Amino acid sequence: MKRLTSLLMLALTFVIFGCSSTDTGSKYDTSLYQGRPIDTLTQDPPPQSEVEAIQRGDAALNAGNIDLALYEYIRSLSFDNLAYKDQTLYTIGKIHLSRGNNDLAERALNMSINANPNNSKSLEQLGMFYASTGRVSESESFFLRAVNADQLRFSSQHTIQREDVSIGLIESLNTDRTSPGYAYMGLGVLSDVDNEYDIARAFYDKAGSILPFENKVLLNMGYSYYMSGDYTKASTFTQRALNREPDSEKAQNNMALIYLAQGYENRALNMFSRHLERPEALNNVGYFLMLKGKPERAIPYFQQAIDAKPSYYKLANENLDRALSEVRNKEIIITNN
């Protein structure tokens, strides 16, 4: 009888432990999780603290086990008196962004900011996310909030608002290598769009001091000078970007545009040809010449693009028709005058 009782107790024990190992997600809010079924992730005992769960998540992330990392970070949020909630939610948001899970990423980042309104990295990341989705006013708001939150870290008296921004104010802002460099860069891009080129470059200077190896800073600075018509400085910054990353298509395209603005059509064609087939490169040169109000210079490039690949290059035919039409319109205007 004792043996039977012991066996029953042992069986009951297995049932209880079996339930806890297969129902690992029952006590956690898994609404931020998306990945493999939770019960396939781990058979380890649950973490006993927020820090232990975060350490497990870090280890899984370093090992490339993203689903397990995500789950461990989520488990860290189930404890009381959390010390790292906003930072963990930021990491969860970044994981979802890397996977294209935009809704979950946005939710996690907003939860991070709710936990800590001055988490400059979460504010910056939301600004970048909204910029990538075309929500310009929201991106600007979060970039500004990120910069101002970072100033609080320095106990600085300086804050920045869109309506009273100035070069002097931008230069007075405190930064270090942990400051939100992409927020500064984003504010520079938005200033360029508003034709505030000097303001944009002051923001890029700040971004460059925080992110000295980020090629986008050089590209944006070069493009800012290109947009304002200073092609010499545009060429200097863009060439520096090309020297760092010779295979960067963005840098090659920007350099080609600068060459065209300077009248170096062959150089532009060669630059486009680094990453495009020759018909596409020829069409690009013609297209940008046409945009610059030089349809007569564009026509030979469209004709060469068509000759190089007549069955493929429908676009070059359409652009050629447009260029010929613009040339005729110019001739009519000259004749009438």
N, C-alpha and C positions, 0 to 999 in steps of 0.2 A: 504494500500500500504506500509505504514511504517512497519507494522507487517510482511508483506511478505519479505520486504528488510532485516529486522532483522533476519528472519528465514534463508534466503539465506546466510547471513553473518555468522550466527552460524553454518550452515551446512558446509560452506567453511572452517571455523575454525577447525571443527572436522576432515575434510579431511586432512588439512595440518598437524595437530597434529598426526593424524592416520598414515600418511606416515612416520613421524619422529620416531614414536615408533615401527613400524614394520620393518623399514629399518635401524636399529641401527648400522649396520656394514659398511654402505656405505662410510663414511668418514675416515675409519681406514684401514690400511694395515693389512689384516687378513691372510696373507700368512704364518705367524707363528702359526696360530690357527689350532687346530684339536680337535674336541669334538662335543657336542650336537649343534644343529642349534642355531646360534647366537640369533635369535629373540625369543628363548625360555629361554634365560639366565636371563634377567632382564627387568623390565619396568621402572626402575628409570631414572630420567633425566641424560643426559651425564655428566661426571665429568667436572669440570671447570678448573682444573689444573693438572699438572703431579703428584704433591704430593697427591691430592685427589684421583686420579685414583690408585696410588700405595697403599694408605691406604685402598681403597675398595678391591684391590687385596689381601692385607694381611689379611683383615677380612674374605674374602671368603676362603682363603687358611686355615686359622685357623678353619673355620667351616666345612672344608672338601669338599667344593664346588670347585673342582679343575678346572672345565671348566670355571666357572665364574671368578675365580682368574686369569686364563690364559688370558681371554678376557680383564679384567681390566688392567692387566699389559701391554698388547698390546695397549690398548687405551692410556696409559700413554705416549707412544712413539710418539703420534700424535701432541704433543705440541711443541712450539718453545723453544729454549734456554734450552734444557734438562740438568738437574743437575745430574740425576741418571740413565742415559741411559745404561751405561755398567753394572751396578748392576742389573737393571731390566732384561736386556737380559741374564745375568747369571742365574737369577731365572727362566726365561722362559726355558732356556736350561736344568736346573735341573729338571723342571717339565716334559719335554719331555723325558729325560733320564729315569725317574722313570716309564714312561709309555711305554718304548721301542720304542719311535719314534726317532730313532737314526739320521736320516737325518735332521729332524727339530732341534734336539738338537745340532748337529754339526754346523748347520747354525747359530743358535742363539748365541752359544758360540764364534764362529768366528766373528760375528757382535759385540759382547761385546768387543773383543780384538781390533777390528778396531776402536771402540769408545774410548777405553783406552788400549793402548798396554801394560800397566803395571798393569792390573787387575790380580793379582796373583791367585785369586780363579778361574777365567775363564781359565787361562793358565794351572793351576793344573788339572782342570776338563777335559780339552781337552787331557792332557797327560794321565789321567786315562782312558778316553774313547778309545784313540788310543792303549793303552796297552791291553785293554780288547778285541780289535779287531785284535790283532796281528801286529799292525803297530809300531814295536819296535823303529825304529829310530825316528819316529815322536813323539812318547811318550817321549822319552828321551829329545828331543829338547824342548818340552813344559815344562817338569819338570824343566829343567835347567833355562828356561826363567822365570818360576814361582819363583824359588829361587832368581834369580837375581833381579826380579821386587820387591820382598819383601825386598831385601837389600837397594833398593832405598828409601823405606819407612823409613828406619832407617838412611838414609843419610850415609850409609856405603861405604867405599872405596873398599870393598871386592866383587868380583864377581867370579863365578865359570864356568869353561869351561871343557868339557869332557877330552880334551887332557892334561890338567895340574892339574887335581884333586889330592889332597893329604889329608891325615888325618888332618894335621895342618890347611890347608885351610878350611876344613869342620868345624873343631872345632872353627875357628875364625868367622864364620857366625853368625850374630845376629838373634835371634828368640824370639817370644813370643807366647802366646796362639792363636793368630790370624794368625800366619805364616802358609804357605802351608805344613802341616805335611805329607800329602799323597804324595806330590812331593818328599820330602826327602825319604819316604819309597819306592816309586817307583824307585828312583835312587839307593837305596840299593839293591832292587831285581835285577835290571839290572847289578849291580856290582857283585852280587853273580853269575849270569849267566856267567859273564866273568871271574869267579874264582878269583875275587879281594875281598877276604873275609874281610880283615881288613878295606878296604874302605867301603864295604857294612855295616859293623857294626858301623862305624862312622856315616854313614847316618841314621842308625836305632836309634842310640843314640839321634840324633837331633830330629827324628820323635817322639821318646818316650817323650822327654821334651815338645813337643808341644801337643801330644796326649797321656797323661798319662794313660788314661783308654781304649785305643785302643788295643784289644787283638792281632790284626794282627802284631803289632810291636814285641811282645814277640814271636809269632809263627815264624815270619821271622828271628828273631835273633837266635832262637833255630835251625831252619833249616839251617841257615848259618853255625853254628858250626857243625851240622851234616854233611854237605857237605864237610867241611874241616877236618873231622875225629875226632873232639874233642867231644866225645859222653857224657862226664861228663857235660860240659857246655851246650851242646844241651839238655840234660835231665833237667837241672836246669831251663832253660828258658821255655821249653815246659811244664814242670810240673806246673810252675807258671801260664801259660796260661790255663791249665786244672783246676787249682784251682779256677780261675776266672769263667770259663765257662765249667763245668764238662760235659755238653752234646755236646760240640763242636766236630763234627766228624773230622774236620781238625786236631784239637789238638790230638784226639785219634789216628788217622792214623799216625801222626808224631811221637807220643810216641811209637807206635807199631814198627815203623821203627827203632827207636833208640834202643829199646829192642832187636830187631833182630841183629842189628850191635854189640850189647854188648854180644850176645849169649844167651839171655834170651827168648827162643822160647815160652815157656808157658805163660810168661807175655805178649808177643806180641799177642798170640792167644786170651788171655782174653781181651786185649785192643780192638782188632778188633771185638770181640764178643759183645762189648757194643752196636754197632749199625748195625751189620751184622748178618744174619743167620749163623749158625755154618758151613754149607758147604762153604759159601763164605769166612768166616773167615779162615777156614782151607786152602782153595785155595790161599788166600792172603799170608799166611805165607809161603806156598810152593813156590809161585811165586817169592817173594822177596828173599827167600833163593837161588833160582835158579839164580836170577839176581846177587847175591853176589858170584856166582861161586861155590855154594854148592848143585849141583843137587841131590847128594846122600842123603842129609838131607831133600831135598824137597819131594822126592818120597813118604815117608809115609804120608805126609800131603795131597798130591793129592789123594792117595788111600783112606784115611779117608773121604775126601770130596765126592768122588764117592760113597763110601759105605753109606754115610749119605743121599745122594739124587741122586741115579744113573740115574733116568729118567730126572732129571733137569740139572745135572752138566756136560754138554758137554764140557765146558771150562776146567774143571779139567782133563778130559780125554785127551784133546789136550795138556795140560801142562804136564801131566804125560808122554805122548809119547815123548815130547821134553826133559824132564829130563832124561828119560831112554836113549835117543839118546846121550845126553851129557855125561852121565856116560860111555856109550860104547866107545865114542870117547876118553875120558880120558884114559880108559883101553888100547885102541889101541896105544895111544901115549906112555904110560908107557912101554908097551910090546916092541914097536919098539926101544925105547931107551935102 
